[in-house]
Amino acid sequence: MIDLHYWTTPNGHKVSIFLEEAGLPYKIFPVNIGANEQFESDFLKISPNNKIPAIVDHEPADGGQPLSLFESGAILLYLAEKTGRFMATDLRGRQETLQWLFWQMGGLGPMAGQNHHFNRFAEEKIPYAIKRYVDETARLYGVLNERLADRTFVAGEDYGIADMAIYPWIVPHTFQKQNLDDFPHLKRWFDAVGNRDAVKRAYALVDKINPPKQ
Ligand SMILES: N[C@@H](CCC(=O)N[C@@H](CS)C(=O)NCC(=O)O)C(=O)O
């Protein structure tokens, strides 16, 4: 059994998508980041950077004590290695996945996150900051669009953890002031990933855990 410390945000969705895709048994422990639950001492023991997602694997492959992990990229990699799924194991295929996983973790996630912050959440609307992050998000969408011009999924012909890491950061594209019609290859991929049953199940958790306020 895997404990998933989760909230209904892009980084949270990455891990729920993996767990649904792999059919691994898991239990959700909601961490309401809007209510500052990420700062509670029990959670900090698992996730010292006070952010979701985090997991605890009660059946690690070494048969030892439960293993806890934070950082969504590290979690996806761990789960791919644990299950032997959703990442190529040959030298070159593995590097394709890792590059794009790290591209998401170091580029798309942080830049789109700042885009959300300055566009939506900041009380003071700072035109310079909004433009900087909207433009950078557009640049990254362009890079991804090119990448998807001649392959089905981000790492190649097989769907995997790079797709799972990136998809949740494209879902709020309207928020990020991006139009998917400007990125046709990305749009084709986005629709294909969004139509997967496991992805739909992962997103259905939102209504259960953090339903939109009426
Ligand atoms: N690099 C981290 C980022 C995680 C992250 O930013 N989580 C956000 C929600 S998407 C969070 O928990 N924020 C709470 C806070 O910053 O206090 C990862 O990918 O796991």
The ligand as a MOL file (V3000), in Angstrom:
LIG
                    3D

  0  0  0     0  0            999 V3000
M  V30 BEGIN CTAB
M  V30 COUNTS 20 19 0 0 0
M  V30 BEGIN ATOM
M  V30 1 N 9.1160 20.7420 -6.8480 0
M  V30 2 C 7.9990 20.3180 -6.0580 0
M  V30 3 C 6.9660 21.4170 -6.0400 0
M  V30 4 C 5.7580 21.0260 -5.2240 0
M  V30 5 C 4.8060 22.2020 -5.0590 0
M  V30 6 O 5.0960 23.3310 -5.4630 0
M  V30 7 N 3.6830 21.9210 -4.4050 0
M  V30 8 C 2.7270 22.9770 -4.1300 0
M  V30 9 C 1.3700 22.6140 -4.6960 0
M  V30 10 S 1.4530 22.3350 -6.4520 0
M  V30 11 C 2.6020 23.1250 -2.6220 0
M  V30 12 O 2.5240 22.1490 -1.9150 0
M  V30 13 N 2.5740 24.3630 -2.1160 0
M  V30 14 C 2.4280 24.6400 -0.7240 0
M  V30 15 C 3.4080 25.6520 -0.2190 0
M  V30 16 O 4.2570 26.1220 -1.0030 0
M  V30 17 O 3.3450 26.0030 0.9540 0
M  V30 18 C 7.4160 19.0270 -6.6270 0
M  V30 19 O 7.3860 18.9060 -7.8510 0
M  V30 20 O 6.9800 18.1590 -5.8570 0
M  V30 END ATOM
M  V30 BEGIN BOND
M  V30 1 1 1 2
M  V30 2 1 2 3
M  V30 3 1 2 18
M  V30 4 1 3 4
M  V30 5 1 4 5
M  V30 6 2 5 6
M  V30 7 1 5 7
M  V30 8 1 7 8
M  V30 9 1 8 9
M  V30 10 1 8 11
M  V30 11 1 9 10
M  V30 12 2 11 12
M  V30 13 1 11 13
M  V30 14 1 13 14
M  V30 15 1 14 15
M  V30 16 2 15 16
M  V30 17 1 15 17
M  V30 18 2 18 19
M  V30 19 1 18 20
M  V30 END BOND
M  V30 END CTAB
M  END
